[in-house]
Amino acid sequence: MIISLKAKWPSAAIVAASLMLPEFMSAQCAAADTWPNRPVRFIVTLGAGSGVNISARLLADRLSTRWRQPVVVENRPGGDGIVAITSFLGAHDDHTLLVTPTASFVAHPFFHDKLPYDPRDLVPVARISKTIVTVNVPSSSNINSLKELAAQARSKPGELNWATGTGFTDFVFAGFLHAAGLRMAKVPYKDPVAATTDLAEGRIQVYMASFAIVQPQVLAGKVKVLAVTNRERASAILPDIPTAIEVGYPSLEFDGLVGVFGLREMAAHVRSLIAEDIQAVAADAVINQTLTNTGQVVSLSNGAEFAASIEEQQAQVAAVARLLGKSPAH
């Protein structure tokens, strides 16, 4: 039986309401007046080469000037985001923030019998961008479309290997295989960038990940992009690549969301201040162009709006789970 995940994550209504509780306002205003009063840490769930790492380092550079405090980026890849999440939560520090794609954690309840953290402790602070996610194959492959990929997988059941960048993309691709009646072998990777190298060499046959990760191999002519999983084409960087929906595979639809999270005990007024500052620096034309060039679309929002978009992804996860016959951890 599939149960709702909404109770496990701070909802948009809860995040919004927490900004208005009068009994906390004086303490929160005081905190906002002094925050930050020491260096800030960004803990990132993915490693170098990923879109979220690029975003985090761009923001850290601009925010350190705005906040007049160093902003240090720490990459903690591995464990499908759990390494970074537990490190972030274990800090018990309102000057430590988590920067991550939501794909790193929204499917955790379906992959782990017992989570080593409480999802309610992750509170959305601000959305930064939408990651362009692509389905990719080696350039040496004779596959040039999702239709041809499906046809080849159908003709060689279990012989093609696949990998993805995060847990949620795992879920989405598995749902696609199930919906299309296909059987392929999954290859797990701790480092998403290593999967790109194997894809370029033909050791795996298909890889679904952020375009930022595969872009160097695409530019080198070793990897080709079949489709974009986002709802809309990536017109600024991949104008000729269709969306999965356009070519008849709606089960592959996935919008990558990247954002900043704070601890549940962080003062709501401080979360609001951080969100405002992130939106101010991320609106910079140079940051916009850099993110575009690395396969991202700037998509700024406050904590409540970010929480609402996460709820949409949770609903998508639950739908795929029903398709695959999976139930969340209790």
Secondary structure, DSSP 4 states (H G I P E B T S, - for coil): ----SGGGS--HHHHHHHTS-HHHHHHHHHHHHH--SS-EEEEESS-TTSHHHHHHHHHHHHHHHHHTS-EEEEE---GGGHHHHHHHHHH--TTEEEEEEGGGTTTHHHH-SS-SS-GGGEEEEEEEEEE-EEEEEETTSS--SHHHHHHHHHHSTTTSEEEESSHHHHHHHHHHHHHHT---EE---SSHHHHHHHHHTTSSSEEEEEHHHHHHHHHTTSEEEEEE-SSS--TTT-TTSPBTTTTT-GGG---EEEEEEEETTS-HHHHHHHHHHHHHHHT-HHHHHHHHHTTEEEEEEEHHHHHHHHHHHHHHHHHHHHHHT-----
